[in-house]
Amino acid sequence: MTGLLWVNLIAFLAVTAYALSLFVYVVKTRIEFIKLGKKVEFDNNVKARLQKIWVNVFGQKKLLKDKKSGAIHVMFFYGFILVQFGAIDFIWKGIKPGSHLPLGPLYPGFTFFQEIVTLVILVAVFWAFYRRYIEKLVRLKRNFKSGLVLLFIGGLMIFVLLGNGMDIIWHGEETSWTEPVASLLSIIFAGIGKTASIVIFYFSWWMHLLFLLAFLVYVPQSKHAHLIAGPANVYFNRLEKPGKLKKIDFEDESQESFGVGKIEDFTQLQMIDFYACVECGRCTNMCPATGTGKMLSPMDLIVKMRDHLTFHGAAVTSKQPWVPTFAFANTKGNQIALAAAGKGVEEAAAAGVYSPSLIGDVITEEEIWACTTCRNCEDQCPVMNEHVDKIIDLRRYLVLTEGKMDADAQRAMTNIERQGNPWGLNRKERENWREVRDDVHVPTVKEMNKAGEEFEYLFWVGSMGSYDNRSQKIALSFAKLLNEAGVKFAILGNKEKNSGDTARRLGNEFLFQDLATKNIEEFEKAEVKKIVTIDPHAYNIFKNEYPDFSLTAEVYHHTEVLFELVRDGRLVPKHAVNEKITFHDSCYLGRYNEVYDAPREILKAIPGVQLVEMERNREKGMCCGAGGGLMWMEEETGHRINVSRTEQALAVNPSVISSGCPYCLTMLSDGTKAKEVEETVATYDVAELLEKAVCGESKTLAS
């Protein structure tokens, strides 16, 4: 027996060393692929980044947004960490029979805890199998690779339990409550004898070891690379406001192109996203484009770029991405690497140079232009992948380098450039909206200066509030409420330009920067300290992105200001508005800036209001379809996003659909018309409803 144990030990060391070498090779290879990306400056704020690891990796914060899947993953995550101590104990028993980890009096408790954890993991395996293959959750893939990891994990648990049961028979130990499953198995197989128990023990031992090492090698070259890349991605994830776009330095003469046209144009930090992807489908499940039949799938976008990076990396570095290489010699990635190295058989030579274009061959332009930039995908991603900035980078390349853009979107860009608004209406008519109502006082900065008066807020009306008839009513209601509360404010009037959000999200960074520079010049001339706006898109870009261009003013959304005025008693909603209202969260107000409570608190303060929530509300709220510049493009594929969102609102039987965004309100109003319910379901901004409650307008909201 001693000789066999030495053979067993040598075989164990050889197999383990080989598996570890393969694991290290794959990890190093993926790191080399990531290094093909652009280097970026990285702040070393270790404390804040470790906090993100604590909350999102160990706290599983984002995973638990989906309660069922989150519970399964928590069982896997902590169970698999804890059960490794049991795996070490099991390996110890095979190398040195009759002994175990030297834990002294703690060992019985250790074995009991390990068996409970093992059973919990087995429950999670069967639950995950049920969710994927029997319940057939739409967002989950059902291929061989998807089930392989369940086989690995389930096999590991079964073999360690079976092996421990055989160990009890082999050494003639008494059954014990500290090893309930192993003891039960020893009772079931009690009649097999010592020799058979040794054979079954070492069969289980080797199967457990091979499963463990195979899983180790499989992880970094599969979607389960997220076990390594996921925590790294969370650590390196931005600390600044999520969704903030990076500034392009147009004065950098070394740049041959703008945006991302090749995979290596992405930064190294962006590339970590590719290997961190879990392929869980949560992003795609929440995507308004995917949900309405568009070509875009956020998950597929990341996966396709990951595979493209892997193949491109193989071509550039000549490193074979799949191991053991002899087993995967005919795979595409390995063939590309062999061809790049000038080695291999005819198949390798036939692989040729890997040179598909990122835009066109890997990612289609239709996918790129389908994104509404709502960030629902990013909000749901458990490993904190960022999809939107990559799509914007691709748009930037198309617009700035290749001069490509949808004709309708280009028309809006031209109009903004010439007249400061997407419709091309006369810039000198921008302040005419304030003349619609005689009971509302809306002074310009010029008028306030002439009168020798100071103002607290600059009211940024935006293109919608200035030119769109429906949105003008929102601007007037808000101005009326400011008048009622005695708040001093002013507008830029005809000196106001477009905020540039539409241009930036459509990829026209050059136009955006021109607008931002000119707007900030006007702010500085007017000595603006605070800005308030009814437009969440302007709110977001002023608050989070204009500071890169030296804006220092405080920025508020109108619902934030109104909430404070109601809370402080400066606005008293004393007139009843007897309506059943559901509130739609604007993406740029909610997910981008986490303003969820202010508009709801205002509605709750209005007498007579019954506030009901849609199934998808707050951070899970669905986009109206106007974001990302899509307001100015025709929606030609699938169902209309705004109609789908309206249907979700109508499901709770409201008499009013409310919002805090003029773009959202326009899309939802169009949605009620498409559903032919505009006579029974009205659409109102929070400011309009509050004005009725404060000022007592008797107009019926929904006939």
N, C-alpha and C positions, 0 to 999 in steps of 0.2 A: 504493500500500500504506500510505503514511503516513496518508492521510485515513481509511482504514478502521480503522487502529489507534487513531486518536483517537475514532472512533465507538464502537469496541469498549471503549475506556477509559471513555467517558462512560456507556455502557450498563452497564458493570460497576459503576461508582460508584452509578448510580441504583438498580439492582436490589439491590445490597448494602445501600445506605442504607434502602431500603424494607423489606427483610427484617429488618434490625437494629431498625427502628422497631416492627415487628410483634412481634419477640421481646421488646423492652423493655416494650411494652404488655401482653403476656400475663403476664410476670413481675410487673409492678406490679399488675395486676388480681388475680392469685392472692394477692399480699401483702395487698391490701385485703380480700380475702375472709377471710384468716387473722386480720386485725386485728379482725374482728367478734367473736372469742372474748374470753374474760376475760383481762385482764392478770395476770401473776404475777411475783413477785419472782424475779430470776435472779442467781445467784452468778456472778461473773466470774472463775472459776478457769481462766484461759486455758491454763496449762501442762497441767493434767489433761485438759482438753477437746481440746487439740491432740494429746495422747498417744492419745486415743480415735480421733481422725482418722487418726493414723499407723497404728494397729493395725487398725482396722476398714475404713477406706477404702483406704489405700495397701497395707496388709497383707492385705486381703481375708479376714480371719480367719473371719468367719461364712459367707461364700460357700464357702469351702473345706471346710466341714462336709459338703457334697455334692461329692465329688471330681470327678465328671464335669462337672456344671454349673459348678462352681467353676473348673475348668481352662478351660472355654470363656469364662467371664466374665473371667478374668485376661488371656486373649488379647485379648478385646475392649477391656478397660479400658486396659491399657498400650499395646496396639497402636494404639488410636484416639488416645491422647494423643501418641504418638511420630509417627504418620503425619501429624499436622497440620503438622509442619515440612515434610514432603514436599508437602502440599497448598499451602502458601505458596510453595514452590519452583515448583510447577506453575502456579500463578496468575501468578507473576512471569514465567514463560516466555511466557505468553499476552499479557501487557501489554507486555513488552519482549523480542520474539523474538531468539534468538541469545545470550541471556544467562541467568544463573541466580543463585542466592543466592551472594553473595561470600564463599565459605568457603575460597578458595585451595586449597592442596594437600589439604585435608580433604574437598573436594567428592566425589572418587571414592568414598571410604569412606562418605560420607553417602548417596550414591545407592544403593550396595550395601545398606547397612543398611535404607534405606527400602523397597527392593524386597522384602527378606526379611520385614520387618514387614508389608508389604502382603499377601504370600502367606500369612503366619500368620493375618491377619484373614480372608482368603478361606476358609482352612481352617475357622476358627471359624464363619463364616457357614454353610458347608455342614453342619458338624457340628450347629449349632443348628437348622438346617432339618430335618435328619434326626431329631433328638431330638423336635422338635415335631410334624412332619407324617408321618413314616414310622414311627419307634418309638412315636409317639403317647403320650408320657409323660402320665399321667393329670392331674397337677397343672397342666399347661400348656394355656392356651387356644389354640384353632386357628381364629381368625377373621382377617379381612383386616388389621385393625390390628396383630395380632401378627406378621404376616409383612411388614408395610410397612417396619419398621425394618431387617429383613434385606435388603430390596430397596434401601433407602437406602445401607446400609453396603457391600453387595456392589457396587452400582452405582458408588459413589465409588471403590472399589478398581480395578474394571475400567476405568473411564474414565481414571484417572490412568495406568495401565499402557499402555493403548492410545494415549493422547496422547503419552506419552514415547517410544513406539515411532515414532509419526509425526514427532516432533520430530527424531529421528535421521535419518530419510529426508529431511525438509525441508531440513536444514542440511548434508546430506552427511557426517555424522559417521561415524567408524569404530565398528563394534560393539565392545563392551567387556564384560569379565567383571564390571565394577562395576555394569552395568545388564543383568543376564542376561535378564530377561523382556522388557524393552523392546527389547533387541538381537535376541532371538528373533522378536519381532513385526515388527521392521524387516526381517528376512530374509524372513519369510513374505510381507510386503506390498511387497517390494523393487521389483516391476514396476509399481507404480501411478503413479509419477511424482511430481514435486515439487508440482504444483498440487493433485492429489488428496490428497496427504499433508497439505497446508495445510488443505484443507477438512475432512478427517477430524480433524485436530488441533483445529481450532476447534469442531467439533461435540462432540468429547470434552471440550474445555475448558469449553464452556458447559453441557454436561450435568453435568459434575462440579460446576461452580459452582452450578447450579440445584438439584442434589441436596443439596449442602452447605447452601445457604441454606434450602431447604425443610425439611431435617432440623432446622436451627436453630429454625425457627418451629414445627415439629411437636412438638419435645421438650417444651416447658413446658405444652402443652395435651394431653398424652397421658400414659400410664403412665411414659413415659421422662422425665417431670419429675423422676424420682428422681435423674437426673444432677445436678440442681441441689439439690432438696430433700433427697436422701439424705445428702450430706455435712453439710448444715445440721442435719438431724435427729440425726445422730451427735454433732455438736458440742453441740447444745442438750440432748441426752439426759441424764437424771439421773445424778448422780455417786454418789448414795446407793445403798443396797442395792436391787437390782432386785425389783420386785413389791411394794415397800412402799406401803401405801395412805396417802393424804393425810387428815389430821385435819379434820373439819368443826367450824367454830367455831359452836356453837349459841347463843353469847351475842351474835353479830353480828345486831343487830336489823334491819339493812338487807336481809338475805336474805329474799326472798319465797318461795323454795322451796329444797329441798335436793336434791343430786344433779343429774343432767342430764336435763332434759325437752325442751330445745330445743337445736338445734345450736350456738347462740351461748353456751350454758352451759359448753361445753368451754373449756379454756384455749387460748391462742394456741399454746403449745408442743405441746399435744395435737393441734391442728389441722395442724401441720406433718406429722405422721404420715400424714394423708390423702393429701397430695401426694407424700410420699416413697415410698408403696407401689409396688413393682415389679410387682405381680400375678404373682409367680413361683410362687405356690401352695405354697411350702415350709411355711408355717404351717398351711394347710388339710390338707396331706399328712400332718402329724404330729398333727393335732387328734383326740383320742379321741371327741369328739362327732360330727365329720364321718365318721370312720372306722367308726362304728357306726350310721350312718343317721339321725343327728339333723339338724335343719334348719340348725344353726349351721355356718357356714364363716367362719373368722377373716378370710380374704382378702376374701370378699364383704361382710363386715361393714364393713371399712375402705373398700372401694370404694363401697358404697352411701352411706356417710356423706360420702365425698369428693364424689360427684356431688350429694348433697343440699346440701352446703356451697356448691358451685359454683352451683347453681340459686338457692339462697337468697341467695347473695352477689350474683348478677345482679339479683335482685328488689330488694335493699336499696340497691345502689350504682348501678343502671342501667348497669353496665358489661357489654358483650357479651363472653362468655368465649371465643368461638371466632373466630379470624381466619384469612384475610382475611374481614371481616364480609360483604362482598358474596357470597362463596362459601358462607357458612354462615348466610345470612339466615333460612332456614326451620328451623334447629335449635332445639331446645327452649330451651336456655340463652339464645340470642340473642333469641328471641321474648319470653321472660320479661323480659329487660332492656329491650327496646323497649316492651313493655306498661307496665313500671314507669316509663319515661320519658315515657309518653303519646304515643309516636310509632309510626309504622309503619302497615301496611295492616290489613285486617280480621283476618288471621291473628294479628297481634300483639295486637289488642284481645281476640281470642278466648282468648288465653293466660290472661288474667285475672290474679288475684293468686296467686302460688305459695305455697300454705299447707298442704302436707301435714304431719302430725305426725311428729316424729322417731320416737317410740315408737308403733307401730301401723301407720303407712303406710310408713315407711322401714325400720325395724327391728321385727320382731315380738317379742312377749313370749316366745314359744317359743324364739327364738334367745337372748334374754337369759338365760333360766333354764337353758339347755342347757350352759352353760360350767362346767367343773370347776375353773377357775382354775389349771390345772396349769402354765401358762407354757411349754408346749412350743412354742407358736406364737412367743412372744417370743424364746425361745432360738434358734430357727431363722432369724428374720427378719434378712436381711443389712443392712437399713437401721435396725435397732434400734427398730422400731415397738413400741408397747406396747398390746396389745389388752385385757388383763385389767382395767386400771384404768378403762378406758372402760365396760366391761361392768358393773363394780361401781358406777360413777357412775350408769348407767342403772337398776340395781337400787335404788340409794339413792333415786332419784326415785320409782320405783314404790312402794317401801315407806314412805318418810318423808313424801312429798308426796301421793301418791294412796291410800296405805293398801292396796296390792295385794301379795299374796304367796300362793304355793301353800299350800293348806290344811294339808298335812302339815308343811310348813316352818313355818307360823305356829303350829302346835301345839307344835313343838319350841321355838320362840321363847317361847311362853307358859310352857312348862315350865321353861325356863332362867330366866326372869324370876321365877317363883314358887318353884322348888325348887333352882335352880342346876345342873340337868342336863336334857338333852333328853327324857328319858323321864317326867319328873315324879315320880320316885321320892323318897322322903322324904330331905330334906337331912341329917337326923340319922343316917342310915344310911351316910353317905359313907365313914366310916372302918372300916366293918365288914369290909371285904375282908381286912384284916390278920389276922383271926382264923381264916382258912381253913387256914393252916398253923402248926403249933406250933413248927417249927424255924426260923422267920424272925422276927427282932425288928424291929418297925417302930414306933418311938416318935413321938409327936406333939411339936410345939414346946412345948406346955403341959407335957407329961410331962418333957421335957428340962430346961425351966426349973425345974420343981419339984425335980428331982434335982440341980440346980445344975450341969448339964453343958452344954457348948457343942457346936454341930454345924457341920460344914463346909458341907454342902449342904442346901438345902431341896429335898426330893423332891416335885415337883409331879406328882401321880398322874394328874390329869385325870378327866373324867367317864367315859371308857371304862374306864380302869384301876380306878376306884372301884366302878362298877356293873355293867359287862359281865362275865359269868362267864369268858369266854375271855380277855379282856384282863387280868383280875385275876391270871391265871397269869403274865403277862408282868411285872406289877408285883412279884409275889412273887419271881420268879426274879431280877429286878434287885436287889431288897432283900436277897435271900440272898447275892448276890455282893458287895454292899457290906459285909454282915456278915463274909463270909469275908476280905475285903481289909482289914478294920478301919477302914472309912471311917465317920466319924460323920455321921449324917444325921437329918433329922426331916421329918414331914409336917404340914400344917396341919390334917389330919383334917376334922372337920365344919365348920371355918371356911373350908375351900377352896371356891371357887365355880368356875363355868365360866370358861375363859380368855377367852371372847368371840370366838374366831376364827370360829365358825359364824355368830354374829350379824353380824359385820362383813362376812364374805364374802357373806352373803345380803342385805346392804344395810341391815340394822338398826343403823346407826351409833350411834343414841341408846342402845340397850341395851348395845352394846359398850363405849361410853365409861363407862357406869354401872358395868359389871363391872370394867373396867380400873382405875377410880378406887378401888373397894372392895378389889380384890386388892392393889393397891399399898399401900393403908393397912395391910393385914394383913402384907405383906412388911416394911414399916417398923416395925410393932409388934414383929415377930419379929427385927428387925435382920438381915435376910437379906443375905448377901454373895454367895452363889452359889446358882443354881437349876439343878436337873437334872430332866429329864422324859423319859418314854418316848413322848410325843406330839409328833411333828414340827410339828404345827399350833400347839400351845402354844409349842414351842421357837422357831418363827419369829416369832410375834406378840410374845412376851416380848423376844426378842433385837433385833428390828428395829423394832417399832411401839410397844411400851410405853415406850421412852425418850422419846417425844413427850409422855408423861404423867408424866415424871420418874422412871421406873425407872432405877436405877443399878447393879443387881446384875449379875454375870456370869451368862450363861446357857449351859447345855450340854445336848446330847442324850445320852441314856444310852449310845449306842454310842461317843461320844467319850470319856466317862469310863471305860468298860470297856476301850477300846483302850489308854488310858494305864496302867490297872492291869495289863493283860497285858504291855505293853511294859516296865513297871518291875518286873515279877516279883512283884507283889503278888497276882496271880491266875495260877495255873499250870494250864493245860488239859492234864492228864496222862492222862485217860481217853479212849479212842478213841470217836469217833462215826462209825461207818462208813456214811456216807450221801453220795449224789450230790446236792449242793445248788445251787440257782440262787437268786440274790438279786434281789429286786424293789426298785428305788429309789423311795422315797417322794418325791413332787414337792416337798413343803415341806422335806425334808431335802436333797435333791439340787439340783434347779434353783434353788430359792430360796436355799439356803445353801451349796451346793457341797460337801456332806459325802458323798463317794463312797467314800473309801478306808478310813475307820475300820471300818465294818461288815465290809468284805471282809477286812481284815487280821485281824480277830478270827476270822472263819471259817477263814482260812488257817492260823491258829495252832492250830486244833483238830485233834488226830491223827485220821486216818481220813477226814477230809472231802475230797471231790472237788468243787471249786467250778467250776461251769460257767455261762457267761454266756448270757443270752437275746440274740437278735439286736438287740432294742431294749433297751439297757442304759445306765446312767449318764445323761448329759444327754439322751439320746434315749429314755430309758425311758418307757413309756406309763403314763398315770394309771390307778389302780385303779377310778376312778369315784366316789370318796367325797368328793373335794375340792369347795370352793366351796359347802358346805352341802348337796350333793346326796346325802349319806349319809342325809338325813332326808326325801328326796323320792322318789316312785315314778318309775322309769324306764319311760315308757310308749311311747316311739317307738324304732323300730329294734332293734338287738341290745343286750344288756346289756354295758356297758363292762368290768365285772369278769370276765365270761365270756371276752371277747375277750383280755383280758390273761392270764387263766389259760391259754388256748389257746397263747399265745406262750411261756408258761413250760413247758407240757407238751411243746412242740416239741423241747426239749433233753433229754427223758426223765429228769427228776429224781426222786428219791425224797422230797425235801423242797423246798418253796418257802419261802424265808425272807424276812423283812422287818424293818424297824426302826420300824414304825408299827402301832398297834393297829387303826386304821381300814383300812389296807391289808390287814392279816392277816385281818380279818373279811370283806372283799370277796373276797380270794383263797380263803378257806375256803369261802365260798358258791359260788365259781367251781368248786372241785373237786367240790362236791356236785352242781352243775348238770351237770358233765361225767361224773358218776358214777365218780370216781376217788379219792374220799376215803379208801377202804380201802387204797389203794396209794401215794398221794401225800399226805404230811402237810404241814401249814403251821405253821411255828414262827418266833417272834421270835429274833433273834440272842442275846438275853439267855438265853432258854430253852436254846438249844443250848450256849452257853458254860457254863451252870450244870451241864449234864450232863457236860461235859468236865472241869470243875473238881471237882465234888462226886461224880461217879461214879454217877449214877443209872443203873440197869440197864434202865430202861423202854425198850421198842422204839419207835423213832420212827415207822416206817411198817410196818404189818403186810402 
